Amino acid sequence: MIKAAAIPVVLGLALLAPAVGGAAPAEPRQTFIDNCSACHQPEGAGIQGIFPALASNPFVKGDPTELTRTILAGRNGMPSFKNDLADEQLAAIVSHIRMSWGNGAAPVTPEFIDDVRKKTNNQLGQNPSNAN
């Protein structure tokens, strides 16, 4: 049983937890809405002939490395997000896309994003320390 005197300490540690590890985790749906929905639409439907649908999309369900590289580098008019979003934000977006709208694929971690970012930068001859 927790003594009454320990409750403020426990609450204080809980409130500090996000600060100790960096920024609070990104909320996946809102991060997607803020960065991707203007083109891909809030429910992943895209705009036919202009922006691809993400819902029930085999590319989205496949290797998360390729989806992550596409978001980092952009493709066919899609902007690059490598300098705009942190690994936590990108993990939230990639996971949201892969897990939503009938895709049913596994989420990714910020560590996965960091690894893909470094490998992508190395392939392009860029310094990974300048990626974020």
PyMOL commands that set and color helices and strands:
alter all, ss='L'
color gray80, all
select helices_A, chain A and resi 6-21+28-35+37-40+58-61+64-73+87-99+110-123+128-130
alter helices_A, ss='H'
color red, helices_A
deselect
rebuild
show_as cartoon
